[in-house]
C-alpha cells in the first residue's frame, strides 16, 4: 500500500503565500488610530533576520523561546521567526501572574523571552519574576526600561538564517494551561498535530481562499 504523502510544516504554508504573493498584505495592525500594513515579503524578511539574531546569540534548534505579549502583529512575526529557526515557541498569557510566569519559564527550559504589548500593571506584576538566566528583549514599539531594546538586539550582522525544514513530528510549540486546577501543564504540539487541526477547519473558515480577512 502506498504511504500517504507527509504533511508539510506550518512554515511551508507561509512560504507558499510569501512566494506566490510577496507584496500582498499579510497583517494589518492598528497603531495610534492608523493602520500599519505588513506584506508577506516584509514579514518573511523580518522573521528571518530575527531568527538569525537568535542563532547569533547562541540559540540552537529545539531551544525554547518564550513570548509575553497581547495579540499584535509583532507577536506573529516573532513567533514565525522562532519556527523558521527551528526553535520551539512558548507563548505566555499577557496577564500571567509572577509565580506562573517563573514556573513556566523554568519548566519549559526557556532561555529567551520576547516582551511586547502589555498593560503597564501586567508588566509591573511580573518583571521582577523573570529568572536572571532568561534573556529578555522588548518587541519594536513596546520598549520597556531595564530590558534589552529591539534595536540593540537586532544590531550587527544582518545575514539571514537558512530556512529550517522541520519534520512533521518536530515540536512546534508548548502551550501552557491556565493553571486554574493546579500547576500549569504544558501541551506539546508538533507540526503535524497543528496541521491536522488546520486541515479539519480549513473548509469551515476558508483558510485556502486568497483575499479573505480574519480578525484576531
VMD Tcl script that draws the C-alpha trace (Angstrom):
set ca {
  {0.00 0.00 0.00}
  {1.39 3.39 -0.95}
  {2.19 5.62 2.01}
  {0.34 8.91 2.38}
  {2.50 11.94 1.50}
  {3.93 13.68 4.53}
  {2.16 16.79 5.67}
  {4.15 19.97 5.06}
  {5.25 22.05 8.03}
  {3.49 25.16 9.28}
  {6.28 27.30 7.85}
  {5.78 25.71 4.42}
  {2.35 27.32 4.26}
  {3.83 30.74 5.00}
  {6.49 30.16 2.33}
  {3.80 29.31 -0.22}
  {1.99 32.65 0.23}
  {5.23 34.61 0.52}
  {6.42 33.13 -2.79}
  {3.12 33.48 -4.66}
  {2.00 36.88 -3.31}
  {5.06 38.64 -1.84}
  {3.62 42.16 -1.97}
  {0.10 41.24 -0.84}
  {-0.90 42.32 2.67}
  {-0.45 39.60 5.28}
  {-1.06 41.57 8.52}
  {-2.74 44.85 9.42}
  {-2.16 46.36 12.87}
  {-3.91 49.47 14.28}
  {-1.45 51.87 15.93}
  {-2.32 55.37 17.14}
  {-5.61 55.37 15.19}
  {-3.91 54.41 11.93}
  {-3.38 51.05 10.25}
  {0.11 49.68 9.68}
  {0.29 47.07 6.91}
  {2.81 44.25 6.56}
  {3.30 42.32 3.31}
  {4.16 38.63 3.17}
  {7.65 39.53 1.94}
  {8.26 42.14 4.63}
  {7.20 39.74 7.38}
  {9.30 36.93 5.92}
  {12.40 39.13 5.69}
  {11.98 40.41 9.25}
  {11.31 36.95 10.66}
  {14.46 35.60 9.01}
  {16.52 38.44 10.48}
  {15.11 37.73 13.96}
  {15.83 34.01 13.60}
  {19.41 34.86 12.55}
  {19.87 37.06 15.62}
  {18.60 34.29 17.89}
  {21.13 31.92 16.33}
  {23.85 34.56 16.62}
  {23.19 34.76 20.36}
  {23.79 31.04 20.73}
  {20.32 29.55 20.46}
  {20.14 26.21 18.71}
  {17.44 24.16 17.03}
  {14.98 22.89 19.63}
  {15.66 25.68 22.15}
  {12.58 27.10 23.84}
  {11.85 30.77 23.11}
  {9.04 32.41 25.09}
  {6.68 35.25 24.14}
  {4.87 37.53 26.61}
  {2.53 39.93 24.86}
  {-1.03 40.76 23.97}
  {-2.05 39.92 20.43}
  {-0.28 42.13 17.89}
  {1.50 41.88 14.55}
  {4.89 41.76 16.28}
  {3.76 38.67 18.24}
  {3.10 36.83 14.98}
  {6.39 37.96 13.39}
  {8.40 36.81 16.43}
  {6.54 33.50 16.57}
  {7.21 32.92 12.87}
  {10.90 33.70 13.44}
  {11.01 31.08 16.19}
  {9.57 28.48 13.82}
  {11.87 29.49 10.95}
  {14.91 28.98 13.16}
  {13.79 25.53 14.27}
  {13.22 26.76 17.82}
  {10.15 25.97 19.96}
  {7.62 28.69 20.76}
  {6.38 29.04 24.38}
  {3.54 31.61 24.46}
  {2.50 33.12 27.81}
  {-0.79 34.72 28.80}
  {-0.42 38.51 28.66}
  {-1.81 38.81 32.20}
  {0.10 35.85 33.66}
  {0.96 36.21 37.36}
  {4.54 36.25 38.63}
  {4.58 32.74 40.13}
  {3.10 31.18 37.00}
  {5.50 33.05 34.70}
  {8.51 31.84 36.67}
  {7.16 28.29 36.76}
  {6.51 28.16 33.00}
  {9.88 29.64 32.04}
  {11.72 27.20 34.29}
  {9.61 24.15 33.40}
  {9.86 24.76 29.64}
  {13.59 25.48 29.81}
  {13.09 28.81 28.03}
  {16.31 30.78 27.73}
  {14.91 33.81 25.90}
  {11.78 35.95 26.27}
  {10.24 38.43 23.82}
  {8.16 41.05 25.69}
  {5.65 43.08 23.70}
  {2.32 44.83 24.03}
  {1.19 44.73 27.68}
  {-0.85 46.77 30.11}
  {1.58 48.55 32.43}
  {0.14 46.85 35.52}
  {0.58 43.41 33.96}
  {4.23 44.12 33.20}
  {4.88 45.55 36.68}
  {3.39 42.39 38.22}
  {5.89 40.08 36.53}
  {9.05 41.97 35.54}
  {10.91 41.10 38.76}
  {9.90 37.41 38.46}
  {11.81 36.73 35.23}
  {14.79 34.46 36.07}
  {18.22 36.05 35.56}
  {19.09 33.15 33.24}
  {16.44 34.25 30.71}
  {17.49 36.95 28.25}
  {14.65 39.44 27.80}
  {14.14 41.63 24.72}
  {11.37 44.13 24.03}
  {9.46 43.96 20.75}
  {9.69 47.02 18.44}
  {7.40 49.80 19.59}
  {6.89 48.26 23.03}
  {10.19 49.13 24.73}
  {10.38 48.74 28.50}
  {13.01 50.08 30.94}
  {15.59 47.60 32.15}
  {15.41 45.08 29.30}
  {17.28 44.88 26.01}
  {15.66 47.22 23.43}
  {14.80 45.88 19.99}
  {17.35 47.97 18.11}
  {20.17 46.71 20.32}
  {19.11 43.08 19.89}
  {18.87 43.42 16.11}
  {22.10 45.41 15.68}
  {25.00 43.73 13.92}
  {25.35 41.19 11.14}
  {22.15 41.01 9.09}
  {22.86 37.70 7.36}
  {19.71 35.61 7.07}
  {19.49 32.20 8.67}
  {18.95 29.30 6.25}
  {15.37 28.06 6.35}
  {15.00 25.13 8.75}
  {12.89 22.30 7.31}
  {11.23 20.57 10.27}
  {9.97 17.01 10.32}
  {6.25 16.54 10.88}
  {6.86 15.16 14.37}
  {9.18 18.01 15.40}
  {7.93 20.01 18.38}
  {6.41 23.32 17.26}
  {5.07 24.92 20.44}
  {4.35 24.27 24.11}
  {1.09 25.87 25.19}
  {0.53 26.01 28.93}
  {-2.90 25.70 30.54}
  {-4.19 28.49 32.77}
  {-3.40 26.58 35.95}
  {-6.87 27.02 37.45}
  {-6.88 23.39 38.64}
  {-3.26 23.23 39.76}
  {0.13 23.98 38.25}
  {0.01 24.90 34.53}
  {0.55 21.91 32.27}
  {2.48 22.23 29.02}
  {0.63 20.87 25.98}
  {3.22 19.83 23.39}
  {2.12 20.39 19.79}
  {4.10 19.10 16.81}
  {3.84 20.45 13.27}
  {1.60 17.52 12.33}
  {-0.81 17.99 15.24}
  {-1.32 21.64 14.34}
  {-1.66 20.87 10.63}
  {-4.26 18.15 11.27}
  {-6.32 20.72 13.17}
  {-5.93 23.24 10.34}
  {-6.87 20.60 7.79}
  {-10.06 19.85 9.69}
  {-11.01 23.54 9.95}
  {-9.83 24.68 6.51}
  {-13.12 24.33 4.64}
  {-15.11 25.80 7.50}
  {-13.13 29.03 7.75}
  {-11.88 29.06 4.12}
  {-8.19 29.22 5.03}
  {-7.07 28.44 1.49}
  {-9.03 31.24 -0.20}
  {-6.99 34.28 -1.24}
  {-8.34 37.67 -0.18}
  {-10.16 36.53 2.95}
  {-9.64 38.58 6.08}
  {-9.52 37.21 9.61}
  {-9.95 39.37 12.69}
  {-7.95 38.26 15.74}
}
mol new
graphics top color blue
foreach p $ca { graphics top sphere $p radius 0.5 }
foreach p [lrange $ca 0 end-1] q [lrange $ca 1 end] { graphics top cylinder $p $q radius 0.2 }
display resetview
